[in-house]
Amino acid sequence: MERELTCIVCPIGCALKVEINDGKVTGVTGNTCPRGKVYAETECTAPMRTVTSTVRCENGEIIPVKTDRPIPKEKVFEAMQIIKSTHPVLPIKLGDVIIKDVFGSNIIAVKNSDR
């Protein structure tokens, strides 16, 4: 089986062709750097995503948050439910952990807020 992808690791956006046999990547072409090969292999076998969202604080203010590392793609909706149910207390600083260990990642604040 062959799969075509556009690499999203850097701004070049290489057009990748990935050969998959018995659920394993057996070849990657079109990448101009080694990161493209790693991206293709991961995307075809165990896709990961960085989640960006917002949380509503106890006082009603909304702050932006994100995962500090990618999580399995199939866990994104569950992670969003966890994020949605959280209401942190201000003040919050950039990089503060809002929720620990959500599918192997922490949810962190991406903006200061002290209201």
C-alpha positions as a Markdown table, in Angstrom:
| # | Residue | x | y | z |
|---|---|---|---|---|
| 1 | Met | 0.0 | 0.0 | 0.0 |
| 2 | Glu | 1.2 | 3.5 | -0.8 |
| 3 | Arg | 0.2 | 6.7 | 1.1 |
| 4 | Glu | 0.9 | 10.3 | 0.1 |
| 5 | Leu | 1.6 | 12.9 | 2.8 |
| 6 | Thr | 2.7 | 16.5 | 3.0 |
| 7 | Cys | 5.4 | 16.8 | 5.7 |
| 8 | Ile | 4.5 | 19.4 | 8.4 |
| 9 | Val | 7.7 | 19.4 | 10.3 |
| 10 | Cys | 9.2 | 22.5 | 8.6 |
| 11 | Pro | 8.0 | 25.1 | 6.1 |
| 12 | Ile | 9.3 | 23.3 | 3.0 |
| 13 | Gly | 6.2 | 20.9 | 3.1 |
| 14 | Cys | 7.8 | 18.0 | 1.2 |
| 15 | Ala | 5.5 | 15.7 | -0.7 |
| 16 | Leu | 6.1 | 12.3 | 0.8 |
| 17 | Lys | 5.3 | 8.9 | -0.6 |
| 18 | Val | 5.2 | 6.2 | 2.1 |
| 19 | Glu | 5.2 | 2.4 | 1.4 |
| 20 | Ile | 3.4 | 0.4 | 4.0 |
| 21 | Asn | 3.4 | -3.4 | 4.1 |
| 22 | Asp | 1.7 | -5.4 | 6.8 |
| 23 | Gly | 1.2 | -2.3 | 8.9 |
| 24 | Lys | 4.9 | -1.3 | 8.8 |
| 25 | Val | 6.6 | 1.5 | 6.9 |
| 26 | Thr | 9.0 | -0.1 | 4.4 |
| 27 | Gly | 10.0 | 3.1 | 2.5 |
| 28 | Val | 9.7 | 6.8 | 2.5 |
| 29 | Thr | 10.6 | 9.0 | -0.5 |
| 30 | Gly | 10.3 | 12.8 | -1.2 |
| 31 | Asn | 11.8 | 14.0 | 2.1 |
| 32 | Thr | 14.6 | 16.5 | 1.9 |
| 33 | Cys | 15.8 | 15.9 | 5.5 |
| 34 | Pro | 15.7 | 13.0 | 8.0 |
| 35 | Arg | 12.9 | 14.6 | 10.0 |
| 36 | Gly | 10.5 | 14.0 | 7.1 |
| 37 | Lys | 11.2 | 10.3 | 7.2 |
| 38 | Val | 10.6 | 10.2 | 11.0 |
| 39 | Tyr | 7.3 | 12.2 | 10.5 |
| 40 | Ala | 6.1 | 9.9 | 7.8 |
| 41 | Glu | 6.8 | 6.8 | 9.9 |
| 42 | Thr | 5.1 | 8.2 | 12.9 |
| 43 | Glu | 2.1 | 9.5 | 11.0 |
| 44 | Cys | 1.5 | 6.2 | 9.4 |
| 45 | Thr | 2.0 | 4.0 | 12.4 |
| 46 | Ala | 1.2 | 6.0 | 15.6 |
| 47 | Pro | 0.0 | 9.6 | 14.7 |
| 48 | Met | 0.5 | 12.2 | 17.4 |
| 49 | Arg | -0.9 | 15.7 | 17.7 |
| 50 | Thr | -0.2 | 18.8 | 19.8 |
| 51 | Val | -3.5 | 20.1 | 21.2 |
| 52 | Thr | -4.2 | 23.9 | 21.5 |
| 53 | Ser | -7.3 | 25.1 | 23.2 |
| 54 | Thr | -8.6 | 27.5 | 25.9 |
| 55 | Val | -9.8 | 27.0 | 29.5 |
| 56 | Arg | -12.3 | 29.1 | 31.4 |
| 57 | Cys | -10.9 | 30.2 | 34.7 |
| 58 | Glu | -13.0 | 30.3 | 37.9 |
| 59 | Asn | -13.6 | 34.1 | 37.4 |
| 60 | Gly | -14.8 | 33.5 | 33.8 |
| 61 | Glu | -11.6 | 34.7 | 32.1 |
| 62 | Ile | -10.5 | 32.5 | 29.2 |
| 63 | Ile | -6.8 | 31.6 | 28.8 |
| 64 | Pro | -5.0 | 29.8 | 26.0 |
| 65 | Val | -3.4 | 26.4 | 26.7 |
| 66 | Lys | -1.7 | 23.6 | 24.9 |
| 67 | Thr | -0.1 | 20.2 | 25.4 |
| 68 | Asp | 3.6 | 20.4 | 26.2 |
| 69 | Arg | 4.3 | 17.4 | 23.9 |
| 70 | Pro | 2.2 | 15.6 | 21.3 |
| 71 | Ile | -0.4 | 13.1 | 22.4 |
| 72 | Pro | -1.8 | 10.1 | 20.4 |
| 73 | Lys | -4.2 | 11.4 | 17.8 |
| 74 | Glu | -7.0 | 9.0 | 19.0 |
| 75 | Lys | -6.9 | 10.7 | 22.4 |
| 76 | Val | -7.5 | 14.3 | 21.2 |
| 77 | Phe | -11.2 | 14.3 | 21.9 |
| 78 | Glu | -10.8 | 12.8 | 25.4 |
| 79 | Ala | -8.1 | 15.4 | 26.1 |
| 80 | Met | -10.5 | 18.1 | 25.0 |
| 81 | Gln | -13.1 | 16.9 | 27.5 |
| 82 | Ile | -10.5 | 17.0 | 30.3 |
| 83 | Ile | -9.5 | 20.5 | 29.3 |
| 84 | Lys | -13.1 | 21.6 | 29.1 |
| 85 | Ser | -13.9 | 20.4 | 32.6 |
| 86 | Thr | -11.0 | 22.3 | 34.2 |
| 87 | His | -11.4 | 25.8 | 35.7 |
| 88 | Pro | -8.0 | 27.1 | 37.1 |
| 89 | Val | -7.6 | 29.9 | 39.6 |
| 90 | Leu | -5.7 | 33.0 | 38.6 |
| 91 | Pro | -3.0 | 34.2 | 38.6 |
| 92 | Ile | -1.4 | 32.0 | 35.9 |
| 93 | Lys | 2.0 | 32.5 | 34.3 |
| 94 | Leu | 3.2 | 31.4 | 30.9 |
| 95 | Gly | 4.3 | 27.8 | 31.1 |
| 96 | Asp | 2.4 | 27.0 | 34.3 |
| 97 | Val | 1.0 | 23.4 | 34.3 |
| 98 | Ile | -2.8 | 23.7 | 34.3 |
| 99 | Ile | -3.4 | 19.9 | 34.2 |
| 100 | Lys | -0.8 | 17.2 | 34.8 |
| 101 | Asp | -0.4 | 14.0 | 32.7 |
| 102 | Val | -3.0 | 14.1 | 30.1 |
| 103 | Phe | -2.1 | 11.0 | 28.0 |
| 104 | Gly | 1.6 | 11.6 | 28.6 |
| 105 | Ser | 1.6 | 15.4 | 28.3 |
| 106 | Asn | 0.9 | 18.3 | 30.6 |
| 107 | Ile | -1.5 | 21.0 | 29.7 |
| 108 | Ile | 0.3 | 24.3 | 30.0 |
| 109 | Ala | -0.7 | 28.0 | 29.9 |
| 110 | Val | 0.6 | 29.9 | 26.9 |
| 111 | Lys | -0.1 | 33.4 | 28.2 |
| 112 | Asn | 0.2 | 35.3 | 31.5 |
| 113 | Ser | -3.0 | 36.2 | 33.3 |
| 114 | Asp | -3.3 | 37.9 | 36.6 |
| 115 | Arg | -6.8 | 39.3 | 36.8 |
